Amino acid sequence: MSRSPHPLDSHEDRGAARNGRTNRFDFDLPTKSRTAQQREIADDHPFVSDRSERTRRVPEHVDSARAHYIGERAYFLRDSEFETLAEVGTFRIIAAPDLARLSYAGDTARMEREIRRLKQQALLSEKQSAAERNKPSRLLALTKQGARLLRKSGRVPDGQAIYHGFAKPREAKHDADLYRLYQAEAERIESAGGRPVRVVLDYELKRNLNRDLEALHESGRPLEVLDEIAERHGLSVVNGKIPVPDLRIEYDTAEMERQRVDLELATRNYRPRALAEKAKAGFSLYARHEDSSRLRRVLEDREITATILSL
């Protein structure tokens, strides 16, 4: 995506190394009756705060595979496997250990069986990525066919973007951590009685923002209208540019009011100015535990009052 001549924050200040659990997706349930089981889950949901309840899947012994078609090609999937496609597709990349812990409630064996079946049908892909202390990390992403099948199934909320493939290899670890970032913030939202309804990644925010910035540039209109454009996208202008968060969560409050929160996963590679701009933009800042103290000192040195939450 072209950064110039538009004042769109491009993540270039993240340093050379750079840096919604969306178990809410509707899915068909195996017959119990199916409707009765859906009602039970709906009654338990939307405002529970216990992680095991929020990540509850259909029991494996009643979750039988059914055929789903793209053209004449049949794919055999369980409801839980569709849920995995939806989780991975929403966040583009998820680390396998995080998926097991946060979505499968620690049932790694079940996860391994399901991702193996999805990979065998060429719906899910896996790659190894270097992580801390050179320990390889298993990352998961949808294939193009997996994304196509998921969209065709109608099992994601309206307006929810779905992604496939590993877009930026050098940023894969950071992007995978956004799933944990979402989980942490979603728990905060739910503890206050809210319910996440949509996840928006920076890819989508930048695409929509760039469309307006392109029109601004071509029209020759003054940059003073930047504030208007930023406001249109729920963002703000800081130092003459529009910072974009890593992740936005749209959610309903306990009073059923639609709200949003913008999240940034900051790393030790952030330059002080870039971190300050993210704070001034009003983003909720998170950092990996080992980076938190240093980043807090950076903000203190600049006399910026902002909380950095540990991930």
PEMO-V244616 format. One record per pair of residues at least 24 apart in sequence whose ideal C-beta (glycine too) atoms are under 7 Angstrom apart, sorted by the first residue. I is the first residue (numbers start at 1). GAP is how many residues later the second one is. D is the distance in Angstrom with one decimal. If there is no record, write none. Layout:
i	gap	d
I	GAP	D
I	GAP	D
This chain:
i	gap	d
1	205	6.0
1	209	6.1
5	212	6.1
6	204	6.8
6	207	3.9
6	211	6.3
7	219	6.6
7	233	5.5
7	234	3.7
7	235	6.3
8	198	6.7
8	201	5.9
8	202	6.3
8	205	6.0
8	233	6.5
8	234	5.6
8	236	6.8
9	232	5.4
9	233	6.0
9	234	4.2
9	235	5.1
13	257	6.8
13	258	4.9
13	260	6.8
13	261	3.3
14	253	6.8
14	255	5.7
14	256	6.0
14	260	6.8
15	254	2.8
15	255	6.5
15	256	6.9
17	252	5.2
18	152	6.1
18	153	5.3
18	156	6.2
18	251	6.5
19	152	7.0
19	155	4.3
19	246	6.9
19	248	4.1
19	250	5.8
20	70	7.0
20	162	4.1
20	166	5.2
20	176	4.8
20	179	4.4
20	229	5.8
21	81	6.7
21	161	5.7
21	162	5.0
21	165	5.2
22	64	6.1
22	65	5.8
22	68	4.9
22	177	6.2
23	31	6.3
23	32	5.7
23	60	6.8
23	80	6.5
24	172	6.5
25	58	6.2
25	61	4.4
25	130	5.6
25	131	5.6
25	132	6.9
26	129	6.1
27	52	4.8
27	55	5.6
27	56	5.6
27	128	5.4
28	51	5.9
29	29	5.8
29	50	6.3
30	28	6.3
30	32	4.7
30	33	5.7
30	34	5.9
30	49	6.7
46	149	4.2
47	143	6.3
47	146	5.2
47	148	6.6
47	207	7.0
49	141	5.3
49	142	4.9
52	53	5.3
54	136	7.0
55	47	6.4
55	48	5.6
55	50	4.7
57	26	6.5
57	47	7.0
60	50	5.8
68	81	6.4
68	85	6.5
70	78	6.2
70	79	5.8
70	82	6.5
75	46	5.4
75	48	6.7
75	74	6.0
80	34	6.1
81	33	4.9
81	36	6.5
81	37	5.8
82	71	6.4
82	73	5.5
84	30	6.0
84	31	6.8
84	34	6.7
85	33	7.0
85	38	6.5
85	57	6.3
85	61	5.7
85	65	4.7
86	64	6.2
86	69	5.9
86	70	5.4
88	36	6.8
88	52	5.3
88	53	6.3
88	54	5.5
89	53	4.8
89	58	5.7
89	61	5.4
89	73	4.1
89	74	5.9
89	75	6.8
90	70	6.4
90	72	6.7
90	109	5.2
91	87	5.9
91	88	4.7
92	49	6.3
92	71	3.9
92	75	6.7
92	83	6.1
92	109	6.7
93	46	5.3
93	47	7.0
93	48	5.2
93	73	6.5
93	79	5.8
93	82	4.8
93	83	4.6
94	46	5.2
94	82	6.0
94	85	4.7
95	42	5.5
95	43	6.6
95	44	5.8
95	81	4.5
96	42	4.0
96	44	5.9
98	81	5.5
98	82	5.6
99	41	6.6
102	81	5.1
115	25	6.6
123	26	6.3
127	39	6.1
129	43	5.0
129	44	5.7
131	42	5.9
137	36	6.4
139	33	5.7
139	37	5.5
141	24	5.8
141	25	5.3
157	40	6.5
157	41	6.1
159	39	6.3
160	38	5.7
160	39	6.8
161	40	7.0
161	43	5.0
174	91	6.6
177	88	5.9
177	134	7.0
178	68	5.8
178	69	5.3
178	87	6.3
180	131	5.9
181	66	6.1
181	82	5.7
181	84	5.2
181	105	5.4
181	130	6.0
182	65	6.2
182	67	6.7
184	102	6.8
184	127	6.0
185	64	6.0
185	76	6.5
185	78	5.8
185	99	6.8
186	63	6.8
189	60	7.0
189	62	5.1
192	62	6.7
193	60	6.9
193	61	3.0
194	57	4.9
194	58	6.1
194	59	5.0
194	60	6.1
195	56	6.0
195	57	5.0
196	53	5.3
196	55	4.6
197	53	5.6
197	54	5.9
197	55	5.9
198	52	4.2
199	48	6.9
199	50	6.2
200	48	4.0
200	50	6.9
201	46	6.1
202	42	5.2
202	43	6.5
202	44	5.5
205	28	6.7
205	39	5.2
205	43	6.6
206	38	5.6
208	25	6.3
209	24	5.4
209	33	6.5
209	35	6.8
234	26	6.2
236	45	5.5
236	46	6.6
238	39	4.8
238	42	4.9
238	43	5.2
239	38	6.0
243	34	5.3
243	35	5.8
243	38	4.2
245	38	5.0
265	46	6.9
266	29	5.4
266	42	6.9
267	24	5.8
268	26	6.0
270	25	7.0
272	26	4.9
272	30	6.5
275	24	6.7
276	26	5.2
276	28	5.7
279	25	5.1
279	27	4.0
285	24	6.9
286	25	4.8
287	24	6.4
